[in-house]
Structures are given as C-alpha cells and as structure tokens.
Amino acid sequence: MGGVEALRMLLGGLPGDFPLPLLIVHHISADSGSDLANMLNAHCAIHVKEVDEGEQPASGTAYLAPSNYHLLVERDGSLALSVDMPVNFARPSVDVLFESAADAFGPGLIGVILTGAGSDGSKGLKMIKDKGGLAIIQDPADAEADPMPRSALAAVKADHVLPLKDIAPLLCALAEREYNKTEDGCLTVKEQ
C-alpha cells in the first residue's frame, strides 16, 4: 500500500483522545494542494491539519508539513516552517523534522519511519535514538516501498520493527504507559 494509504491506516488506528500530538512529513510535490488533511480527517478519529507557523502542538492532533516547506520544532516546542534548501532531495524533509524535534524533546520523542523511497529520515532517526528517544520502523517486508525502512534499519538499532497494522496499537500502548506521564512528549511520524 502506498504512502497515503499507510498514513490513513496508521492515523485511522488512533483514538480521538490520543494523548500526544503527531508531526508528519509526507513527501509531496511542490504544487500539491492541501487536500491530504481533509482526506485523512474523513477516516480518522484524531484531527488532521496542515501546520500553521508558530502553533503549539496539541494532543489528539496530527500536523502535516505543507507542500514545499520543511517542518521544524523550536526549542519551546512550537512549530515552524522553512523554505531552506531541500535535504535528501526533499522539502519537506523528515531529517529536518526529526533533528529539530530531537533537540526540543530529547527522550520524550518517538520517531516512526513508514514506507518510502530513499534514505530521508535515517539520519534524524539516529539523532532521536542518540538523544534517548524511541525508533519505530515499519517492517520492510510489509512496506510497499522498502528503501526508507531499510535505510533506517541500517542507521539505527530500532526499538520496534513492525507491520503497519501493529504500529497504531503500539503507539497507543506507549503513549498510555510512558509518554502520557511527560508534558514534553511528542510523537513524530514520517512516511513518504
């Protein structure tokens, strides 16, 4: 299943009262519209929206990086957008998101890599691990495009390697057990 379907399946498996915000980078062309948030909202209990510059992430909401903008997390936890040069041939780039989120949230961060081409996300996921956060990677055998999960597995020792259908239940269990106890916990999800 492709990236949009993988996102729909993952986000659709989370309850509306999911206790963490989710930050999502989806590789899309620069001229794409903002229909992805609307489409996902039709299938998800959580709220899905494109990021607005400077907003503070809220629980039960998935924030999508807009087309042609990097999504970053500031030290105070607010969200920022950038039109800096592409990273790994991508803007938005997951490495940009993961690296800034790792600096902001440290061990209170979960990074997720789903199906996709290329290696974007591997460097950032390593930084999440180095700062004490968790790394979840979709099993490459389960991914429609396995280069991104394979690259992430080569870069880090993942905490969990799972089929897509098992990731949302794991996130719910982790959020309830671990991350619901910290105010600075945040969840990032990467997929292409």
Legacy VTK file of the C-alpha trace (Angstrom):
# vtk DataFile Version 3.0
C-alpha trace
ASCII
DATASET POLYDATA
POINTS 192 float
0.000 0.000 0.000
1.253 3.490 -0.834
2.244 6.317 1.471
-1.161 7.983 1.700
-2.872 4.656 2.398
-0.220 3.828 5.018
-0.884 7.171 6.727
-4.645 6.620 6.593
-4.249 3.180 8.142
-1.899 4.380 10.878
-3.837 7.524 11.828
-7.153 5.707 11.471
-5.994 3.280 14.159
-5.561 6.016 16.777
-8.401 7.098 19.088
-9.640 10.691 19.111
-8.304 11.118 22.627
-4.771 10.042 21.690
-2.708 11.858 24.337
0.103 13.121 22.095
0.443 15.349 19.049
1.790 13.803 15.852
4.085 15.601 13.422
4.043 14.209 9.896
6.266 14.655 6.871
4.817 13.229 3.685
6.899 13.725 0.535
4.621 15.544 -1.892
5.268 17.659 -4.952
5.668 21.409 -4.542
2.453 22.112 -6.454
0.257 19.731 -4.453
-2.760 21.173 -2.716
-3.769 20.712 0.900
-6.419 18.040 0.289
-4.471 15.362 2.192
-5.537 16.718 5.587
-9.203 16.756 4.525
-8.994 13.240 3.115
-7.348 11.902 6.281
-9.845 13.705 8.527
-12.628 11.751 6.828
-11.027 8.475 8.002
-9.546 9.377 11.392
-10.833 9.996 14.900
-7.937 12.373 15.583
-7.864 15.821 13.978
-5.523 16.170 10.969
-4.394 19.584 9.740
-1.583 21.370 7.947
0.830 23.154 10.252
0.437 26.867 10.903
3.626 28.791 11.659
4.210 29.212 15.405
1.430 26.954 16.669
1.893 24.766 19.724
1.138 21.077 19.075
-1.907 19.722 20.907
-2.815 16.169 21.854
-5.118 14.264 19.527
-3.964 16.270 16.503
-1.787 15.229 13.562
0.131 18.099 11.956
1.138 17.740 8.300
4.093 19.597 6.841
2.733 21.712 3.969
3.960 21.116 0.436
7.375 22.688 -0.231
8.037 23.626 3.438
10.311 21.978 5.985
8.595 21.406 9.339
10.720 22.172 12.391
10.199 22.145 16.147
11.565 25.147 18.025
13.230 24.774 21.445
9.997 25.945 23.120
8.053 23.177 21.334
6.305 25.485 18.851
6.173 24.530 15.183
7.994 26.441 12.471
8.110 26.287 8.685
11.132 26.867 6.468
11.850 27.138 2.761
15.543 26.322 3.223
17.158 24.172 0.548
15.860 20.598 0.120
17.518 17.940 2.280
17.870 14.447 0.779
16.222 15.889 -2.342
13.097 16.642 -0.294
11.282 19.646 1.079
9.722 18.821 3.437
12.432 16.540 4.777
11.968 14.165 7.675
15.602 14.584 8.738
14.924 18.298 9.300
11.854 17.469 11.421
13.458 14.623 13.374
16.645 16.559 14.152
14.816 19.663 15.393
12.299 17.553 17.353
15.122 15.537 18.962
16.711 18.802 20.130
13.396 20.066 21.510
12.005 16.887 23.109
15.011 14.610 23.740
13.966 11.318 25.337
10.268 12.251 25.159
10.180 11.618 21.413
9.101 8.682 19.264
10.221 8.640 15.626
8.360 6.451 13.142
9.531 5.552 9.637
6.963 4.103 7.222
7.074 3.007 3.585
9.043 5.190 1.202
11.881 5.574 -1.251
15.308 6.976 -0.460
17.056 7.457 2.846
15.374 10.590 4.229
14.745 10.102 7.939
17.631 7.762 8.720
19.996 10.463 9.991
17.236 12.128 12.011
16.089 8.818 13.494
19.654 8.180 14.639
19.631 11.562 16.365
16.348 10.681 18.105
17.954 7.474 19.390
21.140 9.323 20.423
19.002 11.736 22.498
17.205 8.847 24.251
14.023 8.686 22.169
12.404 5.630 20.586
12.667 4.416 16.993
9.817 2.522 15.327
10.253 1.281 11.772
7.716 -0.377 9.513
8.922 -3.866 8.631
10.470 -3.521 5.158
8.785 -6.788 4.119
5.428 -5.099 4.874
6.217 -1.797 3.098
5.180 -1.091 -0.474
8.454 0.811 -0.939
11.125 -0.652 1.334
14.195 1.596 0.751
13.299 4.050 3.516
12.653 1.427 6.213
15.781 -0.495 5.122
17.897 2.654 5.283
16.564 3.446 8.752
17.328 -0.096 9.937
20.900 0.260 8.640
21.296 3.548 10.540
19.834 2.667 13.958
19.006 -0.198 16.240
15.232 0.124 16.186
13.196 -0.329 19.331
10.378 -1.857 17.273
10.156 -3.207 13.699
6.521 -4.000 12.940
3.990 -4.454 10.162
1.961 -1.293 9.599
-1.180 -2.757 11.201
0.647 -3.135 14.535
2.124 0.364 14.785
-1.007 2.286 15.921
-1.718 -0.179 18.782
1.927 0.085 19.862
1.771 3.888 19.818
-1.365 3.787 21.962
0.305 1.450 24.462
3.478 3.567 24.573
1.534 6.809 24.965
-0.516 5.360 27.803
2.391 3.707 29.590
5.275 6.102 29.052
4.562 9.303 27.248
1.340 10.297 28.931
3.464 10.970 32.035
5.582 13.723 30.488
4.420 17.131 29.365
7.124 17.463 26.743
6.451 14.148 24.992
5.672 14.401 21.334
5.250 11.876 18.559
6.624 12.267 15.095
5.661 10.132 12.151
7.483 10.002 8.875
6.259 8.433 5.699
6.561 9.046 2.024
LINES 1 193
192 0 1 2 3 4 5 6 7 8 9 10 11 12 13 14 15 16 17 18 19 20 21 22 23 24 25 26 27 28 29 30 31 32 33 34 35 36 37 38 39 40 41 42 43 44 45 46 47 48 49 50 51 52 53 54 55 56 57 58 59 60 61 62 63 64 65 66 67 68 69 70 71 72 73 74 75 76 77 78 79 80 81 82 83 84 85 86 87 88 89 90 91 92 93 94 95 96 97 98 99 100 101 102 103 104 105 106 107 108 109 110 111 112 113 114 115 116 117 118 119 120 121 122 123 124 125 126 127 128 129 130 131 132 133 134 135 136 137 138 139 140 141 142 143 144 145 146 147 148 149 150 151 152 153 154 155 156 157 158 159 160 161 162 163 164 165 166 167 168 169 170 171 172 173 174 175 176 177 178 179 180 181 182 183 184 185 186 187 188 189 190 191
